[in-house]
C-alpha cells in the first residue's frame, strides 16, 4: 500500500491551521514512506525526515494524523536529539529518553488542546507530575526506577539521537540527500521560535506557556556574565601586556657591546586594573560585595591577585580609593546620587594609570561624552537593585564594552 499524499497534505494543513507557529516546521520535514514502524506509524530522524507507515497513516483520521505530525515535529523543534547527546544518551538508554521526551511534549500539547491518538504517554503514566523537562524525568527514572507496566516509546533518532535500522543513512552535514543539516536544523528551530512568539503577540493559536519560555530562551539566551566580564578584563590586560616596545628611558642590556652607541631597551608595560563601584542609593552593599567578589575571582584567573587591584567607591564623589587583594578589604561608602563620570576621572588620575577600568553600576548615571584616553573600559551593568526596584537608566556609552549582569544571580 502506498501513502495517500492527499490525506497527508490534509493532515498537515489541519495541524498548521490549529498550530500556526509550527507551520514552517511542519512543512520543512521531508516525508519518507517506510513500512513496519511503531504503533502510530510515524517517526522522525535527526535530519528532519518524517517516516510514515502508509498502512497505518492511511487509517488515521485527518485530525488524528495531524496530531501525530504536531507531536513528532515537537521532537524536532524542541531538539530532543541534541539534548540527548548533551545528556550522554546511548543505544541502551535511547528508548527511556524517547519515553520521557514524549511525556514532556504531550502534557504541553494537551494544555494547547491537542488530543493525540493511541497511547499518548503523559508524566502521570510514569509516576511524575506534569510540567517538568525530560531531563528531570530521565534522572528521576534512573534514581527511582521505571514503574511496573509503564509505557515506552521509540520515535527515532529525531527523538533520542540514536540511528535506527529503518532510518535512511546520511554522511553528516555534507550529505546531499534529503533532510536538513545541523546548521539548517538550528535555523529552523530559530524560525519556529520567532513564529511562536509572533503568534503569542498576535493572539494566534493556543501556545503552551512552556513553549513560550522555550522560544524566549532560544532567541534571547542568558549570557554567563561572569565569563563575559572575565573575557573582557583578560582581553584588556593582554592587550597592554603585549604592547612591548623599545624605550630610551633605561639603558639596553646590550649597551656594553656598542659603548659608543645609545641602544634602546625593550619595555613591557605592567597592566593595571581599577574597579569603580557605584555606591549610590540605588545600590546595596551586600550586592556590590558579591559582585566585587566575582571580579576578584576574575582578576585571580588573569594573574593579578598578587599585585592587587585599586577599588574606588563612588556615588557623586570618590569616597575611597585603595589597592586591595581581597573583597574583604573593600569599604563601600556612599549612598547619595550617582555620577560615574566622577569615578572615571578619578581612575584616570591614578598613578600608574589603569589600563583596564571596570565599572560596576546599575547604569542610572550620566556618562561622559568621550572615552578616557589610554584605558579600556568595561561596564558591568546590573539589571536592577536588590530590593527589586527598577529605575530608568540613560543609554550606556558606545565607547565602553557593556556586560549585562543579572542581579538575581549575584549570589550564584
Phi and psi in degrees as a GROMACS rama.xvg file:
@    title "Ramachandran Plot"
@    xaxis  label "Phi"
@    yaxis  label "Psi"
@TYPE xy
-98.4624  159.252  UNK-2
-72.1795  134.205  UNK-3
-78.7916  99.5611  UNK-4
-66.4802  -32.3529  UNK-5
-65.1613  -38.8004  UNK-6
-64.127  -42.6523  UNK-7
-65.3867  -42.3426  UNK-8
-62.6382  -39.8536  UNK-9
-64.036  -38.4177  UNK-10
-66.6229  -40.3869  UNK-11
-63.0466  -44.7406  UNK-12
-64.0996  -38.4238  UNK-13
-59.561  -46.8243  UNK-14
-66.4211  -43.1809  UNK-15
-67.087  -32.4641  UNK-16
-68.8387  -40.2473  UNK-17
-84.8778  -26.1024  UNK-18
-130.251  70.8944  UNK-19
-60.063  -26.3126  UNK-20
-71.3737  -10.5572  UNK-21
-104.897  3.00385  UNK-22
-58.9949  -46.5947  UNK-23
-60.4262  -44.1971  UNK-24
-68.7403  -37.8987  UNK-25
-60.5899  -39.7505  UNK-26
-90.8783  -5.17783  UNK-27
-81.5777  -25.4041  UNK-28
-72.8127  133.377  UNK-29
-80.3036  127.149  UNK-30
-89.6283  129.159  UNK-31
-127.927  127.723  UNK-32
-77.2581  132.188  UNK-33
-150.677  122.763  UNK-34
-79.0205  156.662  UNK-35
76.5932  28.7997  UNK-36
-79.8478  -171.605  UNK-37
-71.3189  -162.48  UNK-38
-60.0211  -41.3406  UNK-39
-88.6304  -9.9561  UNK-40
77.8384  15.7259  UNK-41
-136.239  139.082  UNK-42
-153.797  168.145  UNK-43
-135.404  153.381  UNK-44
-113.826  176.438  UNK-45
-78.217  5.06509  UNK-46
-105.034  18.2853  UNK-47
61.5937  40.718  UNK-48
-106.814  128.763  UNK-49
-100.986  115.682  UNK-50
-96.3067  129.702  UNK-51
-129.315  127.725  UNK-52
-83.0998  111.328  UNK-53
-56.717  -41.1324  UNK-54
-60.8354  -41.2342  UNK-55
-81.5745  -42.9072  UNK-56
-63.5682  -38.2293  UNK-57
-66.448  -20.4345  UNK-58
-87.2907  -20.4581  UNK-59
-71.2404  146.055  UNK-60
-68.0565  161.664  UNK-61
-55.4981  -46.6591  UNK-62
-65.7579  -35.4929  UNK-63
-69.3032  -45.609  UNK-64
-66.0751  -38.0019  UNK-65
-61.5385  -39.4961  UNK-66
-63.9083  -39.0605  UNK-67
-65.7876  -37.4428  UNK-68
-64.7892  -40.3159  UNK-69
-61.8004  -44.7109  UNK-70
-59.8891  -49.8622  UNK-71
-71.6029  -31.2306  UNK-72
-64.6231  -32.4872  UNK-73
-60.1986  -37.6581  UNK-74
-58.3478  -40.4305  UNK-75
-74.5856  -45.566  UNK-76
-65.8139  -40.1699  UNK-77
-83.827  5.88653  UNK-78
53.859  50.1497  UNK-79
-65.6354  -29.189  UNK-80
-68.8076  -45.3099  UNK-81
-65.6062  -39.5842  UNK-82
-66.9922  -33.3397  UNK-83
-64.3754  -40.4471  UNK-84
-63.6271  -42.4534  UNK-85
-60.9748  -36.941  UNK-86
-80.2025  -11.4447  UNK-87
82.6836  30.7712  UNK-88
-66.9044  135.987  UNK-89
-116.875  179.795  UNK-90
-59.8088  -29.7958  UNK-91
-71.3024  -36.0203  UNK-92
-104.435  4.6969  UNK-93
-61.4215  -44.5124  UNK-94
-65.1908  -38.379  UNK-95
-63.4748  -42.1797  UNK-96
-66.2632  -43.6991  UNK-97
-57.6582  -36.8504  UNK-98
-66.2243  -46.1809  UNK-99
-72.9631  -28.744  UNK-100
-64.6649  -38.3562  UNK-101
-59.5896  -43.8976  UNK-102
-63.0773  -40.5465  UNK-103
-61.6908  -43.9598  UNK-104
-70.1483  -47.5503  UNK-105
-66.9261  -35.2046  UNK-106
-71.5318  -32.8352  UNK-107
-65.92  -44.8565  UNK-108
-68.4522  -31.7738  UNK-109
-63.9414  -37.9908  UNK-110
-63.3116  -27.5424  UNK-111
-87.7421  5.89861  UNK-112
87.7129  15.8296  UNK-113
-94.1031  131.693  UNK-114
-106.702  115.806  UNK-115
-93.9705  128.858  UNK-116
-72.9542  165.761  UNK-117
74.4329  -151.726  UNK-118
-89.6591  94.2402  UNK-119
-87.508  110.525  UNK-120
-72.3173  125.932  UNK-121
-117.429  159.128  UNK-122
-54.186  -37.4935  UNK-123
-66.6898  -24.0048  UNK-124
-66.8672  -22.2788  UNK-125
-103.391  3.50258  UNK-126
86.2981  19.8798  UNK-127
-117.592  161.727  UNK-128
-83.0849  160.988  UNK-129
-78.0517  167.104  UNK-130
85.6182  14.3987  UNK-131
-108.069  168.419  UNK-132
-86.17  158.656  UNK-133
-60.4581  -33.3755  UNK-134
-60.2933  -41.7922  UNK-135
-67.0778  -43.5525  UNK-136
-59.8438  -40.6251  UNK-137
-64.2892  -48.0835  UNK-138
-65.3561  -36.0462  UNK-139
-69.1603  -32.9297  UNK-140
-64.9668  -40.0847  UNK-141
-63.3967  -37.4776  UNK-142
-78.7153  -41.9795  UNK-143
-101.765  -12.0539  UNK-144
85.7151  171.391  UNK-145
-96.1298  128.224  UNK-146
-58.2206  143.886  UNK-147
-61.8937  131.94  UNK-148
79.959  6.65292  UNK-149
-68.073  142.064  UNK-150
-72.3771  159.776  UNK-151
-134.594  164.338  UNK-152
-147.766  157.939  UNK-153
-143.468  97.7901  UNK-154
-102.194  21.4299  UNK-155
95.0951  176.833  UNK-156
-66.5122  -18.9734  UNK-157
-67.8004  -18.1631  UNK-158
-100.658  -28.248  UNK-159
-137.258  -3.43615  UNK-160
83.9256  -3.29192  UNK-161
-101.041  123.05  UNK-162
-63.858  137.472  UNK-163
-110.018  154.75  UNK-164
-61.2248  -30.8223  UNK-165
-83.1191  -1.04745  UNK-166
-87.5282  147.94  UNK-167
-68.7532  143.761  UNK-168
-73.4206  161.268  UNK-169
-150.649  154.944  UNK-170
-106.327  38.5028  UNK-171
89.5452  -167.455  UNK-172
-67.4211  -18.5678  UNK-173
-84.3196  -3.91824  UNK-174
-63.1343  132.483  UNK-175
-87.418  -1.81708  UNK-176
-71.755  -179.486  UNK-177
-66.2097  156.815  UNK-178
112.989  172.206  UNK-179
-106.11  144.452  UNK-180
-74.8636  172.033  UNK-181
-60.7207  -42.5702  UNK-182
-62.5472  -44.5175  UNK-183
-64.805  -36.3529  UNK-184
-62.989  -42.5752  UNK-185
-62.5021  -40.9055  UNK-186
-64.3823  -38.7342  UNK-187
-65.9938  -38.8178  UNK-188
-64.7575  -41.3669  UNK-189
-63.5342  -41.0229  UNK-190
-64.3949  -41.2211  UNK-191
-62.6615  -39.0911  UNK-192
-65.1758  -41.2769  UNK-193
-64.0495  -43.1681  UNK-194
-60.9672  -38.5187  UNK-195
-65.4317  -45.7297  UNK-196
-68.4339  -32.9963  UNK-197
-63.3264  -40.2866  UNK-198
-63.636  -38.2793  UNK-199
-63.0088  -45.5252  UNK-200
-65.552  -35.0668  UNK-201
-94.3531  -0.622494  UNK-202
69.9514  29.4221  UNK-203
-97.9861  128.98  UNK-204
74.1235  165.748  UNK-205
-102.49  98.306  UNK-206
-92.4795  121.282  UNK-207
-62.2065  143.27  UNK-208
-60.0451  -36.4643  UNK-209
-67.4724  -33.4552  UNK-210
-69.5419  -37.3541  UNK-211
-62.8701  -42.6545  UNK-212
-62.5888  -40.6279  UNK-213
-58.9891  -46.5558  UNK-214
-63.4515  -42.1623  UNK-215
-64.1657  -41.4924  UNK-216
-68.7974  -33.8858  UNK-217
-69.44  -42.8274  UNK-218
-84.5045  -24.7421  UNK-219
-128.738  69.7838  UNK-220
-62.9646  146.818  UNK-221
-76.0914  122.722  UNK-222
-86.0092  136.139  UNK-223
-71.051  97.307  UNK-224
-65.8074  -29.7394  UNK-225
-64.6492  -42.4405  UNK-226
-67.9406  -40.5119  UNK-227
-64.8974  -43.2898  UNK-228
-66.6442  -40.375  UNK-229
-61.5729  -40.8164  UNK-230
-64.3386  -41.0247  UNK-231
-67.0439  -43.7554  UNK-232
-63.8582  -44.4105  UNK-233
-62.4717  -39.1089  UNK-234
-64.1028  -41.4804  UNK-235
-66.6712  -41.1043  UNK-236
-64.471  -44.1489  UNK-237
-66.2976  -34.6253  UNK-238
-63.0165  -39.6532  UNK-239
-74.9578  -42.8179  UNK-240
-63.7477  -26.9531  UNK-241
-88.4237  -1.82526  UNK-242
-84.2602  61.2255  UNK-243
-80.0287  133.758  UNK-244
-149.407  167.455  UNK-245
-83.4208  144.694  UNK-246
-142.651  143.351  UNK-247
-95.9631  7.02573  UNK-248
-72.2569  -18.7839  UNK-249
-142.08  151.874  UNK-250
-70.359  152.223  UNK-251
-75.4292  148.534  UNK-252
-67.5042  -17.1679  UNK-253
-94.642  10.9842  UNK-254
-60.657  -31.9315  UNK-255
-66.2391  -21.6841  UNK-256
-75.6135  -21.9673  UNK-257
-140.459  77.5966  UNK-258
-63.9716  -20.2  UNK-259
-92.4077  -3.13102  UNK-260
-119.061  134.762  UNK-261
-86.3996  112.269  UNK-262
-100.74  138.897  UNK-263
-76.2883  158.701  UNK-264
-109.526  149.792  UNK-265
-73.02  133.087  UNK-266
-124.833  125.873  UNK-267
-109.923  113.585  UNK-268
-66.0977  145.876  UNK-269
-92.5394  120.956  UNK-270
-67.3066  133.654  UNK-271
-115.312  135.175  UNK-272
-119.853  134.334  UNK-273
-122.884  147.134  UNK-274
-123.518  122.141  UNK-275
-101.415  119.919  UNK-276
-102.273  124.862  UNK-277
-74.249  113.254  UNK-278
-112.418  29.5396  UNK-279
-72.4706  177.387  UNK-280
-65.5516  -22.649  UNK-281
-81.0892  -3.13134  UNK-282
-110.44  158.596  UNK-283
-115.643  145.355  UNK-284
-63.9949  -42.8242  UNK-285
-63.2588  -38.7622  UNK-286
-62.3535  -47.7402  UNK-287
-67.0916  -35.008  UNK-288
-63.4571  -39.117  UNK-289
-68.2538  -41.0896  UNK-290
-62.7824  -44.0971  UNK-291
-63.5588  -34.6058  UNK-292
-61.4221  -37.4688  UNK-293
-66.306  -41.8785  UNK-294
-64.2933  -37.1714  UNK-295
-59.1331  -42.8521  UNK-296
-64.6294  -38.536  UNK-297
-61.8535  -46.0773  UNK-298
-68.8804  -28.5678  UNK-299
-63.5219  -41.8005  UNK-300
-70.1001  -24.6391  UNK-301
-95.151  8.84158  UNK-302
83.6105  27.4621  UNK-303
-113.677  7.42402  UNK-304
-63.9022  -38.2861  UNK-305
-63.9601  -37.4436  UNK-306
-86.309  -17.1184  UNK-307
79.238  172.907  UNK-308
-128.695  155.732  UNK-309
-95.3492  129.811  UNK-310
-117.237  131.483  UNK-311
-117.564  128.759  UNK-312
-96.2122  120.18  UNK-313
-136.161  133.753  UNK-314
-117.982  -91.4088  UNK-315
-101.128  -1.49306  UNK-316
-146.524  161.531  UNK-317
-87.0475  117.255  UNK-318
-94.0983  -41.1593  UNK-319
-139.105  149.939  UNK-320
-150.482  107.728  UNK-321
-149.068  156.997  UNK-322
-85.806  131.206  UNK-323
-132.041  156.988  UNK-324
-121.86  2.62273  UNK-325
-150.541  145.183  UNK-326
-62.8081  -23.7343  UNK-327
-66.6831  -20.0474  UNK-328
-85.5485  -4.10066  UNK-329
-85.1185  133.666  UNK-330
-112.138  103.917  UNK-331
-89.4286  92.7035  UNK-332
-107.196  140.219  UNK-333
160.419  -138.415  UNK-334
114.28  6.77078  UNK-335
-98.1784  -141.344  UNK-336
-76.1751  -163.921  UNK-337
-135.082  131.617  UNK-338
-150.849  93.1313  UNK-339
-70.4001  -18.7009  UNK-340
-60.9771  -35.151  UNK-341
-62.5354  -42.702  UNK-342
-66.9483  -35.9139  UNK-343
-66.3457  -42.8656  UNK-344
-62.0502  -42.6713  UNK-345
-64.6882  -39.1696  UNK-346
-66.6219  -39.2785  UNK-347
-66.3392  -24.1146  UNK-348
-85.3218  -8.08451  UNK-349
-66.2894  150.789  UNK-350
-129.418  124.511  UNK-351
-67.6328  153.836  UNK-352
-69.2984  132.77  UNK-353
-63.7646  142.606  UNK-354
-93.3457  -23.8245  UNK-355
-129.236  128.632  UNK-356
-121.019  121.973  UNK-357
-107.538  124.864  UNK-358
-110.577  125.835  UNK-359
-107.145  110.738  UNK-360
-154.429  159.424  UNK-361
-85.6823  -0.56287  UNK-362
85.23  -2.91298  UNK-363
-82.9611  74.5174  UNK-364
-159.046  149.297  UNK-365
-72.8451  150.08  UNK-366
-118.142  145.985  UNK-367
-61.2724  149.982  UNK-368
-71.105  -30.7102  UNK-369
-120.447  153.887  UNK-370
-73.3204  146.227  UNK-371
-67.1665  142.777  UNK-372
-74.4074  139.065  UNK-373
73.503  12.6631  UNK-374
-130.178  135.998  UNK-375
-88.2847  123.459  UNK-376
-107.565  127.291  UNK-377
-120.406  123.135  UNK-378
-101.613  117.294  UNK-379
-89.0886  99.4599  UNK-380
-94.4696  110.73  UNK-381
-74.0129  141.55  UNK-382
-78.2414  -16.6343  UNK-383
-176.274  171.282  UNK-384
-87.3572  168.536  UNK-385
-65.8142  -28.2319  UNK-386
-88.5863  9.79545  UNK-387
86.6849  -4.73151  UNK-388
-75.2504  141.177  UNK-389
-113.255  137.244  UNK-390
-120.902  150.187  UNK-391
-71.5138  125.069  UNK-392
-110.878  138.993  UNK-393
-62.9331  157.732  UNK-394
-62.7484  143.725  UNK-395
-73.488  152.431  UNK-396
-69.1637  145.935  UNK-397
-72.5661  -17.6723  UNK-398
-85.2122  -0.494074  UNK-399
-114.066  152.676  UNK-400
-88.6583  124.593  UNK-401
-106.862  127.772  UNK-402
-116.792  116.579  UNK-403
-80.8859  129.335  UNK-404
-111.252  125.818  UNK-405
-79.7417  110.299  UNK-406
-67.9927  -18.9867  UNK-407
-72.7705  -13.9012  UNK-408
-110.854  15.8987  UNK-409
-65.7036  -31.4285  UNK-410
-89.4397  -0.581376  UNK-411
